[in-house]
């Protein structure tokens, strides 16, 4: 399976802790198509650093 770049276009809420990790709900666009996802981070600081334009692969 190949991964593609996804670009965050909106933050849907504050970071929250679940299953021992930090999560952020985001809206994104990838290859011209919008979507929603949850990004997982090990630290609260990394979760708070997510901003519009953040790139992740999916």
Buried (B, 14 or more C-beta within 10 A) or exposed (E): EEEEEBEBBEBEEEBEEEEEBBBBBBBBBBEEEEEEBEBEBEEEEBBEEBEEEBEBEE
